[in-house]
Amino acid sequence: MLYWLLKYIILGPLLRLIFRPQVEGLEHVPETGPVILASNHLSFSDSIFTPLVVKRKVTFIAKAEYFTGKGIKGWLTKMFFVGSGTIPVDRSGGQAARAALDTQLEVLRAGGIAGIYPEGTRSPDGRLYRGKTGVARLALESGAPVVPMAMLNADEIQPPGQLVPNIKRVRIRFGAPLDFSRYAGMTGDRFVERAVTDEIMYELMELSGREYVDRYAQKVKSRPAQALPA
């Protein structure tokens, strides 16, 4: 209930007025049935803008730190993500990450839309980084189509570390659904999972027009600031 209140009454109308979303290819998102929405990740605002333009409810996963912040800011952040139906995930991997994917599988089995950022974290410099294979496991285990979605300028609206967003028209582009039924029954094959992930990332590169870097964004972000690529 809180999700729909935020979307249509509390926040949605105001955000649409301010950021005036410009959307291409929204017809590629099926009106019914399970769908995996795979997006590049440029800004904290990505998970805010997506529900504005997709009519159906989109359930994302987000790093667990968003749910454990202190003070008023931490509480407001937690309430936003809880209200938007976002699932916390421990990015340290292992069983915690698996539990988050299992939860999204339940969303898909119920005929919903599961949103995921294959890069696993926000891009440190606006470029598109190597995708993690969780999106492939989700696609192969569920059999759901994958709709690639490119955030085109969210990093200009709210760059990492900037609390107050810049007032600018947000631009989003959707691509045609990707069908991976040819790999049915091959979940767990790391070569297949990598092939599926790379195909999704290629589509995101084409849609976004962003340079692709064949490295994991998290590893790049963990390096000293002076070592980041120009």
CORZI-V300969 format. One line per field, one symbol per residue. ss: DSSP state (a for helix, b for strand, c for the rest). phi: phi as a letter, one per 40 degrees, with the letter a starting at -180 (. if undefined). psi: psi as a letter, one per 20 degrees, with the letter a starting at -180 (. if undefined). A space follows every 10 residues. Layout:
BEGIN
ss = ???
phi = ???
psi = ???
END
This chain:
BEGIN
ss = caaaaaaaaa caaaaaaaac cbbbcaaacc ccccbbbbbc cccccaaaaa aaaccccbbb bbbaaaaccc aaaaaaaaaa aaacccbbbc cccaaaaaaa aaaaaaaaac ccbbbbcccc cccccccbbc cccaaaaaaa aaccbbbbbb bccaaaaccc cccccccccc bbbbbbbbcc aaacccccca aaaaaaaaaa aaaaaaaacc cbbcccaaaa acccaaaccc
phi = .cdccccbbc bddcccccbf dbbbgccccd cbgcabbbbc bbadcdcccd ccbccccbbb baccdcbbcb gccccccccc ccccgcbcbc ccggcccccc cccccccccc gcbbcabdcg acccagccbd cccdcccccc ccgccbbcbb ccaccccacd gccccccacc bbbbbcdbbb ccbdgbdgcc cccccccccc ccccccccgc ccbcaccccc cccddccccc
psi = ghghgggigg hggghhggim poppjhiioq hrrpppopqr ohqhigighg hhiphrppor qqqhhijjqr aggggggghg hghjjqpqpo jiabhghhhg hhghhhgghj japoqqohhi rqpijirprp qqjhhghggh hhjqqpoppp ohkhhhgnqp ipgpqqoqpp pqpqrqqppk hijpjjpioh hghhggghgg hghhggghjq ppplqphhhg hiqqhiiqq.
END
